[in-house]
Amino acid sequence: MLIGAGITVVGLLVSVAWAEETRGRTLAETSALPGRSRRSAAGGERLREGDLERS
């Protein structure tokens, strides 16, 4: 039980240290963050900026 609690605390600390703050940003701004890759579920092609606004 304590091992699981320790793993959870370590995971929380790593997440807080590495995750970028997104409060106050729009969905489009957070989607454009570096390292983000969005693919459609059907064909696997990359979505271009503006594809979601058209639908």
PDB file of N, CA, C and O in Angstrom:
ATOM      1  N   MET A   1       0.825  -1.188   0.000  1.00  0.00           N
ATOM      2  CA  MET A   1       0.000   0.000   0.000  1.00  0.00           C
ATOM      3  C   MET A   1       0.871   1.254   0.000  1.00  0.00           C
ATOM      4  O   MET A   1       0.587   2.206  -0.727  1.00  0.00           O
ATOM      5  N   LEU A   2       1.909   1.259   0.797  1.00  0.00           N
ATOM      6  CA  LEU A   2       2.797   2.428   0.837  1.00  0.00           C
ATOM      7  C   LEU A   2       3.594   2.588  -0.454  1.00  0.00           C
ATOM      8  O   LEU A   2       3.918   3.705  -0.858  1.00  0.00           O
ATOM      9  N   ILE A   3       3.905   1.472  -1.095  1.00  0.00           N
ATOM     10  CA  ILE A   3       4.624   1.555  -2.374  1.00  0.00           C
ATOM     11  C   ILE A   3       3.744   2.233  -3.419  1.00  0.00           C
ATOM     12  O   ILE A   3       4.221   3.081  -4.173  1.00  0.00           O
ATOM     13  N   GLY A   4       2.487   1.875  -3.470  1.00  0.00           N
ATOM     14  CA  GLY A   4       1.553   2.505  -4.407  1.00  0.00           C
ATOM     15  C   GLY A   4       1.383   3.990  -4.120  1.00  0.00           C
ATOM     16  O   GLY A   4       1.313   4.798  -5.046  1.00  0.00           O
ATOM     17  N   ALA A   5       1.316   4.353  -2.849  1.00  0.00           N
ATOM     18  CA  ALA A   5       1.201   5.761  -2.479  1.00  0.00           C
ATOM     19  C   ALA A   5       2.461   6.516  -2.894  1.00  0.00           C
ATOM     20  O   ALA A   5       2.375   7.649  -3.369  1.00  0.00           O
ATOM     21  N   GLY A   6       3.617   5.903  -2.722  1.00  0.00           N
ATOM     22  CA  GLY A   6       4.879   6.534  -3.110  1.00  0.00           C
ATOM     23  C   GLY A   6       4.965   6.750  -4.608  1.00  0.00           C
ATOM     24  O   GLY A   6       5.409   7.805  -5.060  1.00  0.00           O
ATOM     25  N   ILE A   7       4.545   5.765  -5.378  1.00  0.00           N
ATOM     26  CA  ILE A   7       4.548   5.891  -6.841  1.00  0.00           C
ATOM     27  C   ILE A   7       3.597   7.005  -7.273  1.00  0.00           C
ATOM     28  O   ILE A   7       3.900   7.760  -8.197  1.00  0.00           O
ATOM     29  N   THR A   8       2.458   7.106  -6.610  1.00  0.00           N
ATOM     30  CA  THR A   8       1.490   8.153  -6.937  1.00  0.00           C
ATOM     31  C   THR A   8       2.054   9.540  -6.644  1.00  0.00           C
ATOM     32  O   THR A   8       1.888  10.459  -7.446  1.00  0.00           O
ATOM     33  N   VAL A   9       2.716   9.696  -5.506  1.00  0.00           N
ATOM     34  CA  VAL A   9       3.296  10.990  -5.146  1.00  0.00           C
ATOM     35  C   VAL A   9       4.407  11.369  -6.123  1.00  0.00           C
ATOM     36  O   VAL A   9       4.499  12.526  -6.536  1.00  0.00           O
ATOM     37  N   VAL A  10       5.246  10.412  -6.494  1.00  0.00           N
ATOM     38  CA  VAL A  10       6.307  10.686  -7.464  1.00  0.00           C
ATOM     39  C   VAL A  10       5.699  11.089  -8.806  1.00  0.00           C
ATOM     40  O   VAL A  10       6.185  12.026  -9.439  1.00  0.00           O
ATOM     41  N   GLY A  11       4.664  10.413  -9.246  1.00  0.00           N
ATOM     42  CA  GLY A  11       3.988  10.756 -10.490  1.00  0.00           C
ATOM     43  C   GLY A  11       3.381  12.140 -10.437  1.00  0.00           C
ATOM     44  O   GLY A  11       3.434  12.875 -11.423  1.00  0.00           O
ATOM     45  N   LEU A  12       2.804  12.511  -9.305  1.00  0.00           N
ATOM     46  CA  LEU A  12       2.247  13.851  -9.156  1.00  0.00           C
ATOM     47  C   LEU A  12       3.338  14.914  -9.248  1.00  0.00           C
ATOM     48  O   LEU A  12       3.160  15.925  -9.929  1.00  0.00           O
ATOM     49  N   LEU A  13       4.446  14.699  -8.581  1.00  0.00           N
ATOM     50  CA  LEU A  13       5.545  15.665  -8.606  1.00  0.00           C
ATOM     51  C   LEU A  13       6.134  15.820 -10.008  1.00  0.00           C
ATOM     52  O   LEU A  13       6.446  16.933 -10.431  1.00  0.00           O
ATOM     53  N   VAL A  14       6.286  14.712 -10.725  1.00  0.00           N
ATOM     54  CA  VAL A  14       6.809  14.768 -12.093  1.00  0.00           C
ATOM     55  C   VAL A  14       5.833  15.513 -12.995  1.00  0.00           C
ATOM     56  O   VAL A  14       6.249  16.324 -13.823  1.00  0.00           O
ATOM     57  N   SER A  15       4.546  15.247 -12.843  1.00  0.00           N
ATOM     58  CA  SER A  15       3.541  15.922 -13.667  1.00  0.00           C
ATOM     59  C   SER A  15       3.519  17.424 -13.420  1.00  0.00           C
ATOM     60  O   SER A  15       3.432  18.211 -14.362  1.00  0.00           O
ATOM     61  N   VAL A  16       3.597  17.815 -12.175  1.00  0.00           N
ATOM     62  CA  VAL A  16       3.577  19.239 -11.840  1.00  0.00           C
ATOM     63  C   VAL A  16       4.836  19.923 -12.355  1.00  0.00           C
ATOM     64  O   VAL A  16       4.779  21.065 -12.810  1.00  0.00           O
ATOM     65  N   ALA A  17       5.968  19.237 -12.287  1.00  0.00           N
ATOM     66  CA  ALA A  17       7.235  19.830 -12.710  1.00  0.00           C
ATOM     67  C   ALA A  17       7.324  19.973 -14.233  1.00  0.00           C
ATOM     68  O   ALA A  17       7.897  20.950 -14.715  1.00  0.00           O
ATOM     69  N   TRP A  18       6.778  19.034 -14.998  1.00  0.00           N
ATOM     70  CA  TRP A  18       6.971  19.019 -16.446  1.00  0.00           C
ATOM     71  C   TRP A  18       5.801  19.546 -17.260  1.00  0.00           C
ATOM     72  O   TRP A  18       5.994  19.962 -18.403  1.00  0.00           O
ATOM     73  N   ALA A  19       4.598  19.541 -16.710  1.00  0.00           N
ATOM     74  CA  ALA A  19       3.424  19.969 -17.472  1.00  0.00           C
ATOM     75  C   ALA A  19       3.405  21.486 -17.594  1.00  0.00           C
ATOM     76  O   ALA A  19       3.700  22.197 -16.633  1.00  0.00           O
ATOM     77  N   GLU A  20       3.056  21.979 -18.783  1.00  0.00           N
ATOM     78  CA  GLU A  20       2.957  23.418 -18.990  1.00  0.00           C
ATOM     79  C   GLU A  20       1.637  23.936 -18.457  1.00  0.00           C
ATOM     80  O   GLU A  20       0.620  23.245 -18.514  1.00  0.00           O
ATOM     81  N   GLU A  21       1.655  25.156 -17.939  1.00  0.00           N
ATOM     82  CA  GLU A  21       0.439  25.796 -17.459  1.00  0.00           C
ATOM     83  C   GLU A  21      -0.399  26.228 -18.654  1.00  0.00           C
ATOM     84  O   GLU A  21       0.110  26.890 -19.558  1.00  0.00           O
ATOM     85  N   THR A  22      -1.663  25.866 -18.668  1.00  0.00           N
ATOM     86  CA  THR A  22      -2.536  26.206 -19.790  1.00  0.00           C
ATOM     87  C   THR A  22      -3.688  27.100 -19.361  1.00  0.00           C
ATOM     88  O   THR A  22      -4.554  27.412 -20.179  1.00  0.00           O
ATOM     89  N   ARG A  23      -3.722  27.516 -18.117  1.00  0.00           N
ATOM     90  CA  ARG A  23      -4.806  28.378 -17.651  1.00  0.00           C
ATOM     91  C   ARG A  23      -4.745  29.718 -18.382  1.00  0.00           C
ATOM     92  O   ARG A  23      -3.682  30.332 -18.474  1.00  0.00           O
ATOM     93  N   GLY A  24      -5.870  30.160 -18.892  1.00  0.00           N
ATOM     94  CA  GLY A  24      -5.933  31.429 -19.597  1.00  0.00           C
ATOM     95  C   GLY A  24      -5.630  31.327 -21.084  1.00  0.00           C
ATOM     96  O   GLY A  24      -5.703  32.330 -21.796  1.00  0.00           O
ATOM     97  N   ARG A  25      -5.292  30.136 -21.568  1.00  0.00           N
ATOM     98  CA  ARG A  25      -5.032  29.960 -23.000  1.00  0.00           C
ATOM     99  C   ARG A  25      -6.260  29.370 -23.674  1.00  0.00           C
ATOM    100  O   ARG A  25      -7.047  28.661 -23.047  1.00  0.00           O
ATOM    101  N   THR A  26      -6.415  29.669 -24.948  1.00  0.00           N
ATOM    102  CA  THR A  26      -7.525  29.087 -25.699  1.00  0.00           C
ATOM    103  C   THR A  26      -7.149  27.667 -26.127  1.00  0.00           C
ATOM    104  O   THR A  26      -5.990  27.263 -26.031  1.00  0.00           O
ATOM    105  N   LEU A  27      -8.133  26.930 -26.595  1.00  0.00           N
ATOM    106  CA  LEU A  27      -7.889  25.575 -27.075  1.00  0.00           C
ATOM    107  C   LEU A  27      -6.937  25.584 -28.264  1.00  0.00           C
ATOM    108  O   LEU A  27      -6.089  24.701 -28.385  1.00  0.00           O
ATOM    109  N   ALA A  28      -7.070  26.566 -29.134  1.00  0.00           N
ATOM    110  CA  ALA A  28      -6.188  26.663 -30.296  1.00  0.00           C
ATOM    111  C   ALA A  28      -4.744  26.916 -29.862  1.00  0.00           C
ATOM    112  O   ALA A  28      -3.814  26.359 -30.446  1.00  0.00           O
ATOM    113  N   GLU A  29      -4.555  27.749 -28.844  1.00  0.00           N
ATOM    114  CA  GLU A  29      -3.199  28.018 -28.358  1.00  0.00           C
ATOM    115  C   GLU A  29      -2.574  26.778 -27.730  1.00  0.00           C
ATOM    116  O   GLU A  29      -1.395  26.502 -27.955  1.00  0.00           O
ATOM    117  N   THR A  30      -3.338  26.032 -26.953  1.00  0.00           N
ATOM    118  CA  THR A  30      -2.778  24.838 -26.324  1.00  0.00           C
ATOM    119  C   THR A  30      -2.539  23.730 -27.351  1.00  0.00           C
ATOM    120  O   THR A  30      -1.632  22.915 -27.182  1.00  0.00           O
ATOM    121  N   SER A  31      -3.338  23.696 -28.402  1.00  0.00           N
ATOM    122  CA  SER A  31      -3.132  22.694 -29.444  1.00  0.00           C
ATOM    123  C   SER A  31      -1.872  22.973 -30.256  1.00  0.00           C
ATOM    124  O   SER A  31      -1.281  22.059 -30.832  1.00  0.00           O
ATOM    125  N   ALA A  32      -1.468  24.229 -30.299  1.00  0.00           N
ATOM    126  CA  ALA A  32      -0.290  24.616 -31.080  1.00  0.00           C
ATOM    127  C   ALA A  32       1.003  24.506 -30.275  1.00  0.00           C
ATOM    128  O   ALA A  32       2.070  24.849 -30.785  1.00  0.00           O
ATOM    129  N   LEU A  33       0.931  24.038 -29.037  1.00  0.00           N
ATOM    130  CA  LEU A  33       2.151  23.905 -28.234  1.00  0.00           C
ATOM    131  C   LEU A  33       3.113  22.925 -28.901  1.00  0.00           C
ATOM    132  O   LEU A  33       2.673  21.963 -29.530  1.00  0.00           O
ATOM    133  N   PRO A  34       4.407  23.156 -28.774  1.00  0.00           N
ATOM    134  CA  PRO A  34       5.387  22.253 -29.382  1.00  0.00           C
ATOM    135  C   PRO A  34       5.250  20.830 -28.818  1.00  0.00           C
ATOM    136  O   PRO A  34       4.930  20.633 -27.645  1.00  0.00           O
ATOM    137  N   GLY A  35       5.501  19.858 -29.685  1.00  0.00           N
ATOM    138  CA  GLY A  35       5.436  18.464 -29.251  1.00  0.00           C
ATOM    139  C   GLY A  35       4.059  17.851 -29.341  1.00  0.00           C
ATOM    140  O   GLY A  35       3.874  16.688 -28.981  1.00  0.00           O
ATOM    141  N   ARG A  36       3.095  18.607 -29.811  1.00  0.00           N
ATOM    142  CA  ARG A  36       1.739  18.097 -29.942  1.00  0.00           C
ATOM    143  C   ARG A  36       1.505  17.632 -31.370  1.00  0.00           C
ATOM    144  O   ARG A  36       1.771  18.383 -32.308  1.00  0.00           O
ATOM    145  N   SER A  37       1.016  16.418 -31.557  1.00  0.00           N
ATOM    146  CA  SER A  37       0.692  15.913 -32.882  1.00  0.00           C
ATOM    147  C   SER A  37      -0.735  15.403 -32.850  1.00  0.00           C
ATOM    148  O   SER A  37      -1.075  14.532 -32.048  1.00  0.00           O
ATOM    149  N   ARG A  38      -1.571  15.948 -33.723  1.00  0.00           N
ATOM    150  CA  ARG A  38      -2.962  15.500 -33.778  1.00  0.00           C
ATOM    151  C   ARG A  38      -3.181  14.766 -35.080  1.00  0.00           C
ATOM    152  O   ARG A  38      -2.813  15.255 -36.148  1.00  0.00           O
ATOM    153  N   ARG A  39      -3.764  13.627 -34.995  1.00  0.00           N
ATOM    154  CA  ARG A  39      -4.093  12.836 -36.178  1.00  0.00           C
ATOM    155  C   ARG A  39      -5.572  12.501 -36.126  1.00  0.00           C
ATOM    156  O   ARG A  39      -6.148  12.340 -35.051  1.00  0.00           O
ATOM    157  N   SER A  40      -6.170  12.399 -37.284  1.00  0.00           N
ATOM    158  CA  SER A  40      -7.575  12.013 -37.312  1.00  0.00           C
ATOM    159  C   SER A  40      -7.689  10.524 -37.015  1.00  0.00           C
ATOM    160  O   SER A  40      -6.764   9.756 -37.280  1.00  0.00           O
ATOM    161  N   ALA A  41      -8.817  10.129 -36.471  1.00  0.00           N
ATOM    162  CA  ALA A  41      -8.996   8.728 -36.094  1.00  0.00           C
ATOM    163  C   ALA A  41      -9.153   7.835 -37.319  1.00  0.00           C
ATOM    164  O   ALA A  41      -8.794   6.659 -37.273  1.00  0.00           O
ATOM    165  N   ALA A  42      -9.684   8.376 -38.410  1.00  0.00           N
ATOM    166  CA  ALA A  42      -9.992   7.549 -39.569  1.00  0.00           C
ATOM    167  C   ALA A  42      -8.771   7.274 -40.437  1.00  0.00           C
ATOM    168  O   ALA A  42      -8.364   6.125 -40.608  1.00  0.00           O
ATOM    169  N   GLY A  43      -8.191   8.340 -40.981  1.00  0.00           N
ATOM    170  CA  GLY A  43      -7.165   8.141 -41.985  1.00  0.00           C
ATOM    171  C   GLY A  43      -5.739   8.254 -41.507  1.00  0.00           C
ATOM    172  O   GLY A  43      -4.823   7.782 -42.181  1.00  0.00           O
ATOM    173  N   GLY A  44      -5.528   8.873 -40.352  1.00  0.00           N
ATOM    174  CA  GLY A  44      -4.184   9.018 -39.856  1.00  0.00           C
ATOM    175  C   GLY A  44      -3.435  10.213 -40.416  1.00  0.00           C
ATOM    176  O   GLY A  44      -2.271  10.421 -40.074  1.00  0.00           O
ATOM    177  N   GLU A  45      -4.079  11.009 -41.277  1.00  0.00           N
ATOM    178  CA  GLU A  45      -3.379  12.181 -41.803  1.00  0.00           C
ATOM    179  C   GLU A  45      -3.352  13.267 -40.737  1.00  0.00           C
ATOM    180  O   GLU A  45      -4.238  13.352 -39.887  1.00  0.00           O
ATOM    181  N   ARG A  46      -2.317  14.092 -40.805  1.00  0.00           N
ATOM    182  CA  ARG A  46      -2.179  15.165 -39.824  1.00  0.00           C
ATOM    183  C   ARG A  46      -3.209  16.240 -40.105  1.00  0.00           C
ATOM    184  O   ARG A  46      -3.468  16.582 -41.259  1.00  0.00           O
ATOM    185  N   LEU A  47      -3.792  16.770 -39.046  1.00  0.00           N
ATOM    186  CA  LEU A  47      -4.733  17.865 -39.187  1.00  0.00           C
ATOM    187  C   LEU A  47      -3.962  19.171 -39.291  1.00  0.00           C
ATOM    188  O   LEU A  47      -3.003  19.401 -38.554  1.00  0.00           O
ATOM    189  N   ARG A  48      -4.389  20.018 -40.209  1.00  0.00           N
ATOM    190  CA  ARG A  48      -3.765  21.327 -40.359  1.00  0.00           C
ATOM    191  C   ARG A  48      -4.479  22.325 -39.469  1.00  0.00           C
ATOM    192  O   ARG A  48      -5.628  22.117 -39.079  1.00  0.00           O
ATOM    193  N   GLU A  49      -3.787  23.414 -39.150  1.00  0.00           N
ATOM    194  CA  GLU A  49      -4.412  24.454 -38.359  1.00  0.00           C
ATOM    195  C   GLU A  49      -5.592  25.018 -39.137  1.00  0.00           C
ATOM    196  O   GLU A  49      -5.468  25.331 -40.321  1.00  0.00           O
ATOM    197  N   GLY A  50      -6.718  25.145 -38.482  1.00  0.00           N
ATOM    198  CA  GLY A  50      -7.915  25.649 -39.130  1.00  0.00           C
ATOM    199  C   GLY A  50      -8.878  24.554 -39.552  1.00  0.00           C
ATOM    200  O   GLY A  50     -10.022  24.854 -39.894  1.00  0.00           O
ATOM    201  N   ASP A  51      -8.453  23.283 -39.540  1.00  0.00           N
ATOM    202  CA  ASP A  51      -9.338  22.198 -39.945  1.00  0.00           C
ATOM    203  C   ASP A  51     -10.549  22.083 -39.014  1.00  0.00           C
ATOM    204  O   ASP A  51     -11.661  21.818 -39.469  1.00  0.00           O
ATOM    205  N   LEU A  52     -10.330  22.282 -37.719  1.00  0.00           N
ATOM    206  CA  LEU A  52     -11.415  22.134 -36.777  1.00  0.00           C
ATOM    207  C   LEU A  52     -12.415  23.282 -36.864  1.00  0.00           C
ATOM    208  O   LEU A  52     -13.603  23.093 -36.600  1.00  0.00           O
ATOM    209  N   GLU A  53     -11.937  24.475 -37.236  1.00  0.00           N
ATOM    210  CA  GLU A  53     -12.842  25.607 -37.327  1.00  0.00           C
ATOM    211  C   GLU A  53     -13.796  25.466 -38.500  1.00  0.00           C
ATOM    212  O   GLU A  53     -14.898  26.014 -38.469  1.00  0.00           O
ATOM    213  N   ARG A  54     -13.390  24.740 -39.535  1.00  0.00           N
ATOM    214  CA  ARG A  54     -14.239  24.581 -40.724  1.00  0.00           C
ATOM    215  C   ARG A  54     -15.394  23.631 -40.501  1.00  0.00           C
ATOM    216  O   ARG A  54     -16.423  23.751 -41.166  1.00  0.00           O
ATOM    217  N   SER A  55     -15.250  22.686 -39.579  1.00  0.00           N
ATOM    218  CA  SER A  55     -16.318  21.689 -39.400  1.00  0.00           C
ATOM    219  C   SER A  55     -17.387  22.135 -38.451  1.00  0.00           C
ATOM    220  O   SER A  55     -18.343  21.399 -38.208  1.00  0.00           O
TER     221      SER A  55
END
